Amino acid sequence: MKDDILKILKDSLFFTGAGFSKPAGCLLSSEMLKDLEQRSNDESQNSIFSKSERKAIKFILSCLDYQARFRSLESNGKYIYYPNIEEFAQLLRRIKNRENLLPYPVTGNWSDKILTIEQEYNNEKNNNPEVNIYTSIENKIKENCYTEWLKYKNNLEYLISFKDLLKKNDCFKIDIFTLNNDIVLEDFFNDENAVYTGFVSNKWVGFDRTNINTDTFNASRINYYKLHGSMDWLRLSDGTIMKQKNSEDLSDDIDIKPLLIFGHGTKIYTIDPFFSLLEQFKRALREKKFFIVI
């Protein structure tokens, strides 16, 4: 019986989404949007958003409510749609790049409102004149809000049974593919160095075994493929992908931090590490016999 279970696990692909990290206290996408709405009403000195940025956020939120309501009515009451943080990010970029896109109601008929908010942003003394309002909002969401949204607030006891499974069966690896950007799993197994995410000495080398130190790869028990990047990843100006440890020493060389796919419609990047991770996913889909989705 035990051998049968081990064979099934070896032939299994685990695929996780936001629900996997929900028990740890990480927010779901809709909860992130709700928190952003609350932040748009925060007029205190501690607010990370300026007055004009808060106006822009409220404007985009109202557009999303309109869109969700319209989609719900279009379904003739069969479905009720609710906006989420990914849709917010997509609309934020659409407004930012509206000159290169076909006009939508928010970028056409309401353009006067957009221009007014942009002008207010440019007139505010504390804002960076070299960064437009939409880039500023996106950067603050990724660097400040996202870090808080994905910080685990509860203990991780729900993963203990998973750890026990690996301890009792030390002759195989588990392949886990995830859409999550948090580091819940890595932190839980931190003391055991059990999770391999494609980094050796905090530098990306991927999952191609010809590029991996054998001892480092063999020491891990979990191959953890983070298809949409991670909160602790960053890209340097020369294209090198690093983990965020001691990133303060690299501050002048950092190009993107954190490195993750956020609010992109297709969710597909043709650059590494995302492209090679997707190739690994396609390979696993062909080779594995069982698929466990959480």
Salt bridges, closest charged atoms under 4 A:
ASP11 OD2 - LYS7 NZ 3.26
GLU31 OE2 - LYS22 NZ 2.73
ASP35 OD2 - ARG39 NE 2.60
GLU37 OE1 - LYS34 NZ 3.84
GLU53 OE1 - LYS140 NZ 2.76
GLU86 OE1 - LYS267 NZ 2.77
GLU87 OE2 - ARG71 NH1 3.37
GLU118 OE2 - ARG98 NH1 2.96
GLU120 OE1 - LYS55 NZ 2.99
GLU138 OE2 - ARG93 NH2 2.49
GLU148 OE1 - ARG39 NH2 2.97
ASP175 OD2 - LYS288 NZ 3.05
GLU186 OE2 - LYS226 NZ 2.78
GLU192 OE2 - LYS163 NZ 3.24
ASP255 OD2 - ARG235 NH2 3.05
GLU279 OE2 - LYS282 NZ 3.30
GLU287 OE1 - ARG283 NH1 2.74
